[in-house]
Amino acid sequence: MQYVFFTKTLKDRSIPDLTETLGSIGADGADLCVRDGYPVNPDNVRTALPAAVQLFRRENLTIAMVSAPTDLHDPSSPAAEALFAGCHDADVHYLKPGYWSFRPGPYQPQLDAARRQLDGWQKLAQRFGVRCCVHIHSGSFLSINTSAATLLVQGTDPTHIGLYLDPGHLALNGEPAEMAIAMAGPRLALVAVKDLMWVRSSDDRVRRSECMPLGQGFVNWKEWWRALHAAGFAGPVSVHSEYERITDREMLDRARRDIQYLRQLDADLRPT
């Protein structure tokens, strides 16, 4: 597996700085955030992404995937085609689009509308040869877990529309590893890594999720890695070290330890 770092938390770093930073924490490369305000963004992606890939390669690193703006779910947006074209030109094989939110009201019309948009994403994926991968995310999203995401992508070609499983978010929603992987089937393309747990506010009224060091949250990582090995998964693993209330230096140190944890887990559990 390739362990790449999700650059959401490194917004202010230039591409040369990113290569140095990711090398220092033991990552194989980047899950590159391509969003407004980042070095590579939807406005410059056609030129900036291929240039970034070249800089990464010089440091023996890869850009395995890009993560689009979280609100980019309309395939008719100029940004959608620009991202696919940039990925094609840079030889980046995976793209995570934005999220389809659930809003109060009937479910089926929202699902139907999202499926129509996914058909447009599929056409872009087929045209540019870049796989579009729907990310599992807890909360009010149509891809809240693999069960819901399978409904969302139903009828699309797994070659073009994949699934991006997230054990942390699935732990919050109670979906077991073997079940999630079996449901994803040939769509399983990417895996995100973060350990989460529910925390409550001091007045016990608000519940939210918080990122924890790997092994300290709700995720059974041994179960997940055994199941991924059994399924023959060998795709990119995106490390999401989205820790709160700590310095960048502390966050990167935790990221380094997270990657070491995963590499040791992989070595310990890989069938011989």
N, C-alpha and C positions, 0 to 999 in steps of 0.2 A: 504494500500500500504506500502511496505517496502522502506524506503529512504536510499539508500546506496551511499557512496561517491566514485567517480572515482579517483583512487589513482595515476593517471598519474603525478600529480604535487607533489607527495610525494615519489619520487624515492629513496631518500637517507635514508628513515626511515626503521628501522628493523620492523619485524612483531610485537614484543611487543610494540614498539613505535607507530605503526599504531593503535593498539587496543586502546591505551591511547588517541591518537589524535582524532580518530573517535568518541570515547565516549565523549570527551570534546566538540565536536561540535553538539552533538545530533543525529548523524547518527545511523541507525540500523545495519550498517556493511559496507562492501566494495564491489565495483565493482573493482576487483583486476587486476591491470596491470600485466600481465605475459609476460615480455619482457626482452631483454638483458639489464643487468645492474640493474635490480630490484631484491629484495630479493627472490622472486619466479620468475623463468625464464624458458624458454623452456628446458634448460639443466638439471635443478633439479626438475622440476614440479612434477615428479612421487612421490617424497618423501617430497618435501618442501610444496606442496599445502595441502596434508592431515594434515601435522603438523601445518600449519597455521590455517586451519579450527578448529583444536582442541583448539589452543590458543584463537581464536576468540570466540568460544563457552564458554570458561571459563569466558569470560567477557560479556556474554549474547549478543554477536554480531554474525553476519553471514557474510559469503562470498557468496553472492547471484549469482555472475557471474564472469567470467574472460574475460578480453579483451586481445586478442592475438596481436602480432606485426602487425602494420598496413600494412606491405608488405607481410604478410602470407596469400596468397590466393590459393596456390597450395596444394591440399590435399595429394599429394604424398610426400611432405616434411616430414622428420622424426619428425619435431617439431609439425606438425598437429596431428599425432597419439599420440605423447607424451602428448599434451595438453588435448586431449579427455580422454586418460587413466588416467591422473592426476585428471581431473574433476570427472570421474567415481569413482575413489578410494576415493575421498574427499567428495563425495555426493554433488557436485556443479552442478546445473541443466542446466545452460546456458553458452554458449561460443560465444563471438563475434569474427569472423574471420577478416582478413584484407580486404582491399578494392580493387575492380576491377576498374582500371583507364580507362577512355576513352582517346584514342590518336587520333590525326588527321588522318582521313581516313574513309573508309566505316564503318558504325555502326554494321550491321548485323553479319559480321564475328567476331567482338569483343564480341558481345552478345552470339553468339554460343559457342565461346571458353570459356567464363565465365560460361555458363550453363553446359558445360562438366565438368568443375572443381567443380561446385556446386553438381553435381551428386556424385562426390567423397566425398565431405563434408557430403552429405546425408547418404552415406554408413557408414561413421565413426560415425555420430550421431546415426544412428540406431544400430550400433554394440555396442556402449558404453552407450546408453541411455541418451545422453546429447544433448539438443536442440541447434542447430547452428542458430544464429540470425544475419541476414544481417542488418547493421546499415545504416540509411539514413544520407547522408552527402552531403552538397552543394559543388560545384566545379566540376571538370572534373571526375566524378565517375559514374559508371553504376547504382549506387543506389542514384542518386542525389535527388530523391523524391520518394514518395510511388508509383506513377504511373510508374516510371522507374524501381523501385525495384520489382514491381509486374511482369513486363516483365522478369526480371532477374530470379526470382524464379519460374516462370511458369513451371508447370509439376512436381514439387517436392511435397513431402508429407508435409503438414503443421505441422504434428506431429514432424517432424525432422528438417525442415527448417522454422524458424520463421522470423518475421520482428521486427526491433528495431527502433521505431519511434523517431524522434528528432524534437520537435516543433520549436526549435531555427533555425535549418537548413531549416525546411519547411517554416518558416516565411520569410526567405530570398528568397525562390523560389516560394512563393505565393500559397501554397496548404492549403486549409482550414482544420481545425481539423476534422469536421464531415466527410468530403470527404476522408481524409487520413485514418481515423479509419475504415470507411466503406470498403475502398479498401483493407486494411490489413485483415479485417475479422478474421477468425480463426487463422491467422498467427501472430496476434498481441501478442507479448511476453514481450517486454521490452519498457520502455520509458526513454529517456535521457532528462535531464533538464539543459538548459543554455539559457540565454536571449542574443540575438545577434542583432547587427545593422551594417549597412554598414558605413564605414568611408573612407574618401578620404585623400590622401597625400596632403601635403601643396601646391604642384604645380597642384593638381586636376587631376593628370594623372593616379594614381593607386587607385583602390577601393579594400578594404579588409573588412572582418568581424571582429568585436571586441566584446568580452564578456562583458556584462553589468550586474549590480545587477538585480535580478528578479523584473519585473515590470517596468524597465526603458528602455527595448529594444523593439523589434518589436512584441514579442509574446503576444497574448491575452490569458493569463493564465486562466482566468475564462471560456472562451470558451472551452479551452482544457480540463479543469477538469470536466466541465459539460458533455462534450462529452465522456470522459473516464468513468465517473460514469454511463452514459446512456448505454455504451457498457459493463458494468460489469467488467471493467478491475481491476485486483487486483494483478498484477505482480510487480516485482521490478522496482523502479524508481531510475535511476542513476544520481546523482547530479554532474554536470561537472562545477566546479568553476574554470574555466581556465582563471583567470584574469591576465592581463599583467601589467608590470611596478609597481608592489607593492611587499612588503615583504611577506614572508611565513605567518607571524603572521597576517598581514592584510588580506591575502587570506583566511586563516582559519576563521577569524572573519566574513568575507563576506559569507563563506560557512555556518557557523552557522546561520546567518541571512536568507540565502536562504532556509535552511531546516525549520526554523521557519515559513517562508513565506508559504511554501508548506503545512505544517501541518495545519496552520490556514485556508488556502484556502480549503483544504480538509474538514475541520470541517464546514466551512461556506457553502459549496456547496453540501455536501453529502446529498442525499435525506433521509427524515425521514419517 
